[in-house]
Amino acid sequence: MTLTPPPSARLRFCMPAERHLDAMTAFQTGPRAAERGWSCRPHEAWRHWAAIIGHHALRGFGPFVGERLDDGQPVGLFGPWHPGGQAEREIKWTLWDGADEGRGLAREAAETMISFAFRQLGWDRAVSYIEPGNARSAALASRLGARKDGQWQTPSGKCVDVWRHPSPGDRL
């Protein structure tokens, strides 16, 4: 059974579901994903979504869809992530629509997910893997208290920056 994080001030977090597929597919087939080299075709987006849902089943945790409390619209994917082949457990965040940037939603979600991973999942450490050049995510990681800690080469050969989040003992 997967634990669910508590809501934040403006978002509730729920298991990825078919009702979120259109929003995620629009992101993954659109220009925002293409800018990061993440774009794919609709059928590939479906498979990616199935992998995210399967991650919950295999690991007992996974990323959650953040939905706005005021209108229920999904804004992105946030949370704990550790697929096979990945070096360390990660806190990820992705806003699907550029209109949601600069409003503090990613920070709000990331803070909730970091707390969730440490307090409810019992993690003692977490990182966020951020592509070099993704200045917005690097700035957010820094605001969250993470520090750049080298690079890691993904199984697909891409080098990403490792941003290490303070552990619960470091936060005291």
N, CA, C and O of each residue as an XYZ file, in Angstrom:
688
protein
N       0.834     -1.184      0.000
C       0.000      0.000      0.000
C       0.879      1.246      0.000
O       1.791      1.360      0.818
N       0.617      2.162     -0.893
C       1.389      3.379     -0.995
C       0.831      4.437     -0.047
O      -0.370      4.711     -0.038
N       1.720      5.024      0.746
C       1.330      6.156      1.588
C       1.115      7.371      0.704
O       1.724      7.482     -0.359
N       0.261      8.273      1.131
C      -0.018      9.493      0.376
C       0.418     10.700      1.184
O       0.117     10.775      2.375
N       1.120     11.648      0.573
C       1.548     12.833      1.310
C       0.364     13.728      1.671
O      -0.678     13.678      1.016
N       0.520     14.529      2.692
C      -0.534     15.467      3.046
C      -0.627     16.584      2.011
O       0.326     16.806      1.264
N      -1.742     17.282      1.953
C      -1.823     18.421      1.029
C      -0.917     19.555      1.501
O      -0.562     19.647      2.676
N      -0.560     20.400      0.562
C       0.150     21.634      0.892
C      -0.886     22.754      0.922
O      -2.087     22.487      0.903
N      -0.442     23.970      0.969
C      -1.374     25.104      1.046
C      -2.277     25.196     -0.182
O      -3.443     25.574     -0.064
N      -1.747     24.850     -1.367
C      -2.525     25.018     -2.595
C      -2.685     23.757     -3.420
O      -3.366     23.771     -4.446
N      -2.063     22.658     -2.985
C      -2.076     21.432     -3.785
C      -2.457     20.218     -2.945
O      -2.138     20.133     -1.759
N      -3.149     19.282     -3.592
C      -3.313     17.953     -3.005
C      -2.506     17.011     -3.893
O      -2.318     17.270     -5.081
N      -2.043     15.937     -3.311
C      -1.186     14.992     -4.028
C      -1.891     13.653     -4.090
O      -2.311     13.106     -3.070
N      -2.015     13.135     -5.294
C      -2.745     11.892     -5.476
C      -1.961     10.955     -6.393
O      -1.070     11.364     -7.137
N      -2.335      9.687     -6.301
C      -1.719      8.682     -7.149
C      -1.939      9.035     -8.617
O      -3.026      9.476     -8.990
N      -0.936      8.848     -9.439
C      -1.134      9.043    -10.875
C      -2.259      8.122    -11.363
O      -2.322      6.950    -10.992
N      -3.130      8.662    -12.185
C      -4.288      7.901    -12.660
C      -4.577      8.251    -14.111
O      -4.004      9.188    -14.668
N      -5.459      7.496    -14.700
C      -5.812      7.733    -16.104
C      -6.348      9.148    -16.319
O      -6.148      9.731    -17.385
N      -7.021      9.697    -15.321
C      -7.582     11.054    -15.476
C      -6.495     12.122    -15.662
O      -6.789     13.226    -16.119
N      -5.243     11.800    -15.309
C      -4.129     12.742    -15.461
C      -3.377     12.558    -16.775
O      -2.511     13.363    -17.119
N      -3.706     11.511    -17.498
C      -2.931     11.141    -18.680
C      -2.922     12.232    -19.742
O      -1.879     12.481    -20.346
N      -4.045     12.886    -19.986
C      -4.079     13.933    -21.017
C      -3.147     15.091    -20.680
O      -2.430     15.583    -21.551
N      -3.150     15.529    -19.419
C      -2.284     16.648    -19.018
C      -0.814     16.263    -19.135
O      -0.003     17.055    -19.616
N      -0.465     15.060    -18.700
C       0.911     14.617    -18.785
C       1.335     14.417    -20.239
O       2.460     14.750    -20.611
N       0.439     13.874    -21.055
C       0.764     13.672    -22.465
C       0.957     15.008    -23.172
O       1.858     15.144    -24.000
N       0.127     15.989    -22.857
C       0.289     17.325    -23.445
C       1.665     17.891    -23.102
O       2.315     18.512    -23.944
N       2.101     17.675    -21.871
C       3.437     18.123    -21.478
C       4.508     17.357    -22.251
O       5.385     17.968    -22.861
N       4.445     16.037    -22.231
C       5.514     15.240    -22.817
C       5.597     15.332    -24.335
O       6.645     15.038    -24.909
N       4.525     15.729    -24.990
C       4.552     15.871    -26.444
C       4.697     17.333    -26.864
O       4.661     17.651    -28.053
N       4.859     18.216    -25.882
C       4.915     19.643    -26.166
C       6.299     20.245    -26.078
O       7.282     19.539    -25.854
N       6.373     21.552    -26.254
C       7.662     22.248    -26.304
C       8.423     22.264    -24.978
O       9.654     22.263    -24.982
N       7.724     22.277    -23.854
C       8.437     22.300    -22.564
C       9.291     21.039    -22.392
O      10.447     21.125    -21.979
N       8.735     19.894    -22.703
C       9.500     18.649    -22.611
C      10.602     18.618    -23.671
O      11.708     18.148    -23.408
N      10.300     19.115    -24.854
C      11.302     19.126    -25.932
C      12.527     19.953    -25.540
O      13.653     19.586    -25.875
N      12.312     21.076    -24.828
C      13.430     21.909    -24.373
C      14.386     21.136    -23.480
O      15.578     21.440    -23.456
N      13.902     20.158    -22.757
C      14.719     19.363    -21.836
C      15.182     18.048    -22.471
O      15.913     17.276    -21.851
N      14.752     17.802    -23.705
C      15.100     16.549    -24.355
C      14.250     15.384    -23.883
O      14.654     14.228    -24.001
N      13.071     15.684    -23.348
C      12.187     14.665    -22.793
C      10.992     14.363    -23.679
O      10.137     13.564    -23.297
N      10.908     14.968    -24.834
C       9.690     14.817    -25.633
C       9.548     13.386    -26.150
O      10.520     12.648    -26.311
N       8.304     13.041    -26.398
C       8.011     11.722    -26.922
C       6.677     11.770    -27.660
O       5.975     12.781    -27.639
N       6.349     10.686    -28.298
C       5.072     10.571    -28.995
C       3.989     10.136    -27.998
O       4.308      9.602    -26.936
N       2.721     10.360    -28.330
C       1.652     10.031    -27.376
C       1.677      8.598    -26.864
O       1.452      8.374    -25.675
N       1.941      7.631    -27.717
C       1.958      6.247    -27.227
C       3.131      6.006    -26.273
O       3.037      5.179    -25.366
N       4.236      6.729    -26.479
C       5.365      6.618    -25.551
C       5.042      7.286    -24.213
O       5.467      6.816    -23.157
N       4.294      8.378    -24.268
C       3.860      9.044    -23.029
C       2.983      8.106    -22.215
O       3.090      8.057    -20.990
N       2.116      7.362    -22.892
C       1.274      6.386    -22.191
C       2.143      5.358    -21.467
O       1.893      5.031    -20.307
N       3.152      4.857    -22.151
C       4.039      3.861    -21.536
C       4.820      4.458    -20.363
O       5.026      3.801    -19.342
N       5.246      5.694    -20.523
C       5.950      6.372    -19.428
C       5.026      6.497    -18.212
O       5.449      6.276    -17.077
N       3.777      6.849    -18.459
C       2.804      6.985    -17.375
C       2.595      5.635    -16.684
O       2.507      5.570    -15.458
N       2.516      4.569    -17.466
C       2.359      3.238    -16.892
C       3.574      2.875    -16.032
O       3.422      2.218    -15.002
N       4.765      3.290    -16.435
C       5.962      3.029    -15.638
C       5.912      3.776    -14.307
O       6.321      3.239    -13.278
N       5.416      5.000    -14.324
C       5.291      5.770    -13.081
C       4.311      5.080    -12.135
O       4.575      4.952    -10.939
N       3.185      4.642    -12.678
C       2.204      3.930    -11.856
C       2.801      2.618    -11.347
O       2.608      2.254    -10.187
N       3.519      1.917    -12.206
C       4.159      0.672    -11.812
C       5.233      0.856    -10.751
O       5.455     -0.033     -9.929
N       5.902      2.006    -10.764
C       6.914      2.303     -9.745
C       6.289      2.231     -8.354
O       6.897      1.699     -7.425
N       5.084      2.762     -8.211
C       4.378      2.685     -6.918
C       4.179      1.224     -6.514
O       4.386      0.862     -5.356
N       3.784      0.404     -7.455
C       3.528     -1.006     -7.149
C       4.821     -1.741     -6.789
O       4.829     -2.559     -5.870
N       5.897     -1.461     -7.492
C       7.148     -2.171     -7.268
C       7.914     -1.687     -6.044
O       8.511     -2.490     -5.328
N       7.902     -0.395     -5.803
C       8.701      0.174     -4.713
C       7.880      0.517     -3.467
O       8.437      0.690     -2.383
N       6.570      0.612     -3.622
C       5.743      1.039     -2.490
C       5.705      2.538     -2.321
O       5.136      3.040     -1.352
N       6.298      3.256     -3.244
C       6.269      4.722     -3.281
C       6.525      5.153     -4.711
O       6.913      4.346     -5.556
N       6.311      6.407     -4.971
C       6.553      6.956     -6.295
C       6.078      8.385     -6.342
O       5.555      8.899     -5.353
N       6.249      9.033     -7.471
C       5.809     10.416     -7.585
C       4.284     10.516     -7.630
O       3.584      9.585     -8.028
N       3.806     11.671     -7.209
C       2.378     11.954     -7.146
C       2.035     13.111     -8.073
O       2.877     13.955     -8.379
N       0.793     13.131     -8.509
C       0.293     14.259     -9.277
C      -0.160     15.327     -8.288
O      -0.907     15.046     -7.350
N       0.297     16.541     -8.508
C      -0.176     17.672     -7.721
C      -1.382     18.275     -8.425
O      -1.305     18.661     -9.591
N      -2.489     18.353     -7.709
C      -3.715     18.979     -8.229
C      -4.002     20.228     -7.416
O      -3.899     20.223     -6.190
N      -4.367     21.312     -8.121
C      -4.734     22.544     -7.409
C      -5.967     22.285     -6.545
O      -6.932     21.665     -6.992
N      -5.923     22.759     -5.325
C      -7.063     22.593     -4.427
C      -8.284     23.370     -4.902
O      -9.417     22.935     -4.696
N      -8.058     24.515     -5.538
C      -9.196     25.371     -5.905
C     -10.002     24.849     -7.085
O     -11.212     25.069     -7.143
N      -9.356     24.157     -8.033
C     -10.115     23.706     -9.207
C      -9.842     22.253     -9.604
O     -10.433     21.754    -10.562
N      -8.959     21.578     -8.883
C      -8.686     20.171     -9.163
C      -7.812     19.904    -10.367
O      -7.577     18.744    -10.707
N      -7.319     20.952    -11.030
C      -6.498     20.758    -12.227
C      -5.109     20.252    -11.864
O      -4.490     20.758    -10.928
N      -4.611     19.250    -12.604
C      -3.259     18.758    -12.346
C      -2.222     19.758    -12.846
O      -2.364     20.328    -13.928
N      -1.172     19.964    -12.041
C      -0.129     20.917    -12.420
C       1.215     20.251    -12.695
O       2.086     20.856    -13.320
N       1.396     19.014    -12.238
C       2.679     18.368    -12.485
C       2.859     17.114    -11.661
O       1.937     16.625    -11.008
N       4.084     16.608    -11.714
C       4.451     15.364    -11.048
C       5.561     15.661    -10.043
O       6.546     16.325    -10.365
N       5.386     15.159     -8.823
C       6.298     15.505     -7.736
C       6.498     14.303     -6.827
O       5.570     13.528     -6.597
N       7.702     14.153     -6.317
C       7.857     13.188     -5.251
C       8.994     12.219     -5.358
O       9.926     12.400     -6.142
N       8.901     11.171     -4.546
C       9.984     10.200     -4.436
C      10.074      9.313     -5.670
O       9.064      8.915     -6.252
N      11.321      9.014     -6.055
C      11.555      8.282     -7.300
C      12.847      7.501     -7.148
O      13.856      8.055     -6.710
N      12.834      6.233     -7.498
C      14.050      5.432     -7.461
C      13.893      4.221     -8.378
O      13.788      3.089     -7.905
N      13.878      4.459     -9.694
C      13.747      3.345    -10.627
C      15.030      2.517    -10.680
O      16.096      2.968    -10.260
N      14.908      1.317    -11.198
C      16.076      0.465    -11.366
C      17.158      1.171    -12.169
O      16.871      1.840    -13.162
N      18.394      1.017    -11.734
C      19.523      1.625    -12.418
C      19.863      3.019    -11.932
O      20.892      3.571    -12.322
N      19.027      3.598    -11.095
C      19.296      4.942    -10.583
C      20.117      4.832     -9.309
O      19.819      4.010     -8.442
N      21.149      5.657     -9.194
C      22.106      5.528     -8.099
C      21.492      5.744     -6.720
O      21.765      4.972     -5.801
N      20.671      6.774     -6.555
C      20.142      7.106     -5.242
C      18.664      7.460     -5.338
O      18.140      7.733     -6.418
N      18.008      7.450     -4.187
C      16.600      7.857     -4.143
C      16.511      9.359     -4.373
O      17.302     10.144     -3.850
N      15.525      9.723     -5.169
C      15.421     11.106     -5.660
C      14.086     11.717     -5.278
O      13.071     11.029     -5.164
N      14.114     13.024     -5.084
C      12.903     13.836     -5.026
C      12.840     14.577     -6.356
O      13.746     15.333     -6.705
N      11.759     14.348     -7.089
C      11.637     14.983     -8.408
C      10.496     15.989     -8.392
O       9.582     15.902     -7.572
N      10.565     16.935     -9.304
C       9.477     17.896     -9.500
C       9.439     18.303    -10.950
O      10.472     18.571    -11.563
N       8.240     18.347    -11.493
C       8.035     18.783    -12.870
C       6.693     19.491    -12.955
O       5.649     18.901    -12.676
N       6.728     20.754    -13.341
C       5.492     21.485    -13.651
C       5.188     21.256    -15.120
O       6.071     21.388    -15.968
N       3.953     20.916    -15.423
C       3.596     20.587    -16.798
C       3.299     21.802    -17.655
O       3.425     21.718    -18.877
N       2.914     22.912    -17.083
C       2.518     24.091    -17.853
C       3.362     25.281    -17.412
O       3.451     25.580    -16.222
N       3.975     25.952    -18.368
C       4.797     27.120    -18.065
C       4.049     28.218    -17.332
O       4.667     29.012    -16.623
N       2.737     28.281    -17.483
C       1.941     29.294    -16.785
C       1.990     29.098    -15.271
O       1.700     30.029    -14.521
N       2.351     27.905    -14.817
C       2.432     27.642    -13.378
C       3.800     27.972    -12.787
O       3.966     27.939    -11.568
N       4.774     28.287    -13.627
C       6.102     28.644    -13.125
C       6.073     30.011    -12.447
O       5.261     30.873    -12.782
N       6.971     30.187    -11.493
C       7.121     31.478    -10.833
C       6.049     31.781     -9.799
O       5.970     32.905     -9.303
N       5.228     30.800     -9.470
C       4.154     31.004     -8.501
C       4.413     30.268     -7.181
O       3.587     30.306     -6.269
N       5.557     29.606     -7.088
C       5.912     28.895     -5.869
C       5.321     27.505     -5.745
O       5.479     26.859     -4.710
N       4.638     27.028     -6.792
C       4.016     25.711     -6.715
C       5.047     24.583     -6.655
O       4.883     23.635     -5.887
N       6.092     24.679     -7.449
C       7.116     23.630     -7.438
C       7.803     23.580     -6.079
O       8.073     22.497     -5.561
N       8.085     24.731     -5.506
C       8.718     24.755     -4.181
C       7.781     24.158     -3.129
O       8.194     23.344     -2.302
N       6.541     24.567     -3.173
C       5.545     24.059     -2.225
C       5.453     22.530     -2.314
O       5.432     21.840     -1.295
N       5.399     22.023     -3.527
C       5.317     20.576     -3.727
C       6.606     19.888     -3.290
O       6.560     18.856     -2.622
N       7.744     20.444     -3.658
C       9.024     19.823     -3.306
C       9.227     19.794     -1.796
O       9.698     18.791     -1.260
N       8.885     20.859     -1.112
C       9.007     20.867      0.354
C       8.134     19.778      0.975
O       8.561     19.075      1.891
N       6.913     19.647      0.470
C       6.013     18.606      0.972
C       6.605     17.229      0.727
O       6.559     16.366      1.603
N       7.164     17.017     -0.465
C       7.701     15.704     -0.809
C       8.971     15.364     -0.040
O       9.175     14.206      0.322
N       9.818     16.334      0.212
C      11.027     16.086      1.004
C      10.624     15.671      2.419
O      11.141     14.693      2.958
N       9.715     16.409      3.004
C       9.223     16.070      4.336
C       8.578     14.679      4.340
O       8.812     13.885      5.251
N       7.777     14.395      3.332
C       7.116     13.095      3.196
C       8.141     11.960      3.124
O       7.994     10.945      3.806
N       9.174     12.130      2.300
C      10.187     11.074      2.132
C      10.933     10.813      3.437
O      11.166      9.660      3.800
N      11.306     11.870      4.137
C      12.061     11.689      5.373
C      11.171     11.213      6.523
O      11.548     10.303      7.261
N      10.015     11.812      6.677
C       9.175     11.509      7.847
C       8.303     10.273      7.672
O       8.205      9.453      8.585
N       7.675     10.131      6.525
C       6.733      9.028      6.353
C       7.368      7.800      5.712
O       7.023      6.670      6.057
N       8.295      8.016      4.779
C       8.942      6.871      4.129
C      10.199      6.415      4.871
O      10.716      5.326      4.621
N      10.684      7.255      5.784
C      11.845      6.883      6.577
C      13.189      7.016      5.875
O      14.177      6.419      6.301
N      13.227      7.796      4.801
C      14.504      8.001      4.112
C      15.469      8.750      5.028
O      15.054      9.569      5.849
N      16.755      8.462      4.879
C      17.764      9.204      5.633
C      18.580     10.129      4.728
O      19.388     10.927      5.203
N      18.359     10.011      3.439
C      19.022     10.912      2.482
C      18.212     10.927      1.184
O      17.460      9.999      0.887
N      18.389     12.000      0.430
C      17.702     12.132     -0.865
C      18.466     13.128     -1.719
O      19.103     14.054     -1.216
N      18.385     12.912     -3.018
C      18.997     13.823     -3.981
C      17.937     14.257     -4.985
O      16.843     13.696     -5.045
N      18.283     15.249     -5.756
C      17.527     15.583     -6.965
C      18.537     15.633     -8.093
O      19.556     16.316     -7.993
N      18.259     14.912     -9.166
C      19.125     14.909    -10.345
C      18.621     15.994    -11.285
O      17.465     15.979    -11.707
N      19.507     16.939    -11.609
C      19.113     18.094    -12.410
C      20.078     18.234    -13.575
O      21.297     18.219    -13.403
N      19.515     18.367    -14.747
C      20.352     18.523    -15.936
C      21.117     19.840    -15.882
O      20.549     20.875    -15.532
N      22.414     19.805    -16.229
C      23.159     21.062    -16.307
C      22.439     22.017    -17.260
O      21.994     21.605    -18.331
N      22.327     23.238    -16.890
C      21.625     24.213    -17.714
C      20.178     24.427    -17.309
O      19.541     25.367    -17.784
N      19.641     23.573    -16.437
C      18.276     23.766    -15.957
C      18.356     24.684    -14.731
O      18.269     24.243    -13.586
N      18.527     25.978    -15.023
C      18.781     26.969    -13.969
C      17.615     27.085    -12.986
O      17.832     27.288    -11.791
N      16.390     26.959    -13.476
C      15.232     27.094    -12.572
C      15.218     25.974    -11.532
O      14.999     26.232    -10.348
N      15.447     24.741    -11.963
C      15.450     23.637    -11.010
C      16.648     23.698    -10.077
O      16.527     23.380     -8.894
N      17.805     24.103    -10.593
C      18.980     24.246     -9.729
C      18.739     25.330     -8.679
O      19.109     25.157     -7.518
N      18.130     26.429     -9.072
C      17.825     27.496     -8.115
C      16.833     27.015     -7.058
O      16.969     27.345     -5.880
N      15.845     26.242     -7.475
C      14.887     25.701     -6.512
C      15.593     24.745     -5.555
O      15.380     24.820     -4.345
N      16.415     23.863     -6.067
C      17.142     22.937     -5.196
C      17.956     23.710     -4.161
O      17.978     23.343     -2.986
N      18.614     24.765     -4.589
C      19.394     25.585     -3.668
C      18.504     26.234     -2.606
O      18.853     26.249     -1.426
N      17.349     26.775     -3.030
C      16.418     27.379     -2.064
C      15.890     26.347     -1.069
O      15.549     26.692      0.062
N      15.821     25.100     -1.481
C      15.366     24.026     -0.598
C      16.458     23.565      0.362
O      16.214     22.718      1.221
N      17.660     24.121      0.217
C      18.771     23.756      1.093
C      19.686     22.701      0.528
O      20.656     22.318      1.182
N      19.407     22.211     -0.682
C      20.268     21.200     -1.306
C      21.571     21.846     -1.768
O      21.628     23.040     -2.063
N      22.598     21.034     -1.819
C      23.902     21.487     -2.282
C      24.364     20.584     -3.417
O      24.184     19.367     -3.380
N      24.965     21.210     -4.428
C      25.476     20.442     -5.565
C      26.604     19.536     -5.084
O      27.523     19.979     -4.396
N      26.517     18.255     -5.459
C      27.439     17.238     -4.970
C      27.905     16.369     -6.134
O      27.688     15.158     -6.137
N      28.539     16.984     -7.110
C      29.089     16.246     -8.237
C      28.064     15.949     -9.313
O      27.003     16.570     -9.386
N      28.410     14.985    -10.141
C      27.538     14.568    -11.242
C      27.367     13.054    -11.211
O      28.131     12.327    -10.577
N      26.341     12.613    -11.915
C      26.078     11.185    -12.058
C      25.720     10.936    -13.510
O      24.991     11.722    -14.117
N      26.223      9.857    -14.066
C      25.883      9.467    -15.427
C      24.735      8.475    -15.372
O      24.849      7.403    -14.776
N      23.626      8.848    -16.003
C      22.434      8.002    -15.999
C      22.687      6.742    -16.834
O      23.635      6.693    -17.618
N      21.840      5.729    -16.662
C      22.006      4.521    -17.481
C      21.944      4.800    -18.982
O      22.491      4.033    -19.775
N      21.280      5.895    -19.381
C      21.217      6.233    -20.811
C      22.424      7.048    -21.265
O      22.515      7.414    -22.437
N      23.363      7.341    -20.341
C      24.584      8.043    -20.709
C      24.571      9.544    -20.502
O      25.571     10.207    -20.777
N      23.479     10.093    -20.030
C      23.385     11.534    -19.797
C      24.006     11.878    -18.442
O      23.763     11.188    -17.452
N      24.804     12.943    -18.400
C      25.368     13.415    -17.137
C      24.427     14.444    -16.524
O      24.011     15.395    -17.185
N      24.102     14.241    -15.264
C      23.228     15.161    -14.535
C      23.943     15.592    -13.258
O      24.784     14.873    -12.719
N      23.585     16.783    -12.792
C      24.115     17.274    -11.528
C      23.364     16.609    -10.380
O      22.149     16.424    -10.444
N      24.094     16.256     -9.340
C      23.503     15.675     -8.136
C      23.339     16.804     -7.120
O      24.315     17.433     -6.710
N      22.106     17.045     -6.727
C      21.810     18.029     -5.679
C      21.362     17.258     -4.447
O      20.308     16.622     -4.450
N      22.171     17.319     -3.392
C      21.916     16.548     -2.177
C      21.119     17.383     -1.184
O      21.527     18.481     -0.805
N      19.970     16.842     -0.769
C      19.115     17.529      0.190
C      19.619     17.276      1.612
O      20.125     16.192      1.904
N      19.488     18.253      2.487
C      19.898     18.027      3.878
C      19.071     16.881      4.480
O      17.860     16.793      4.278
N      19.753     16.020      5.214
C      19.048     14.927      5.885
C      18.336     15.484      7.110
O      18.622     16.603      7.535
N      17.414     14.719      7.681
C      16.697     15.228      8.854
C      17.621     15.695      9.976
O      17.334     16.702     10.624
N      18.719     14.989     10.218
C      19.655     15.401     11.250
C      20.347     16.718     10.930
O      20.702     17.474     11.834
N      20.538     16.991      9.643
C      21.165     18.253      9.225
C      20.221     19.436      9.375
O      20.665     20.583      9.427
N      18.931     19.166      9.445
C      17.935     20.238      9.492
C      17.691     20.756     10.902
O      17.012     21.769     11.073
N      18.228     20.089     11.910
C      18.000     20.505     13.294
C      18.726     21.782     13.633
O      18.633     22.263     14.762
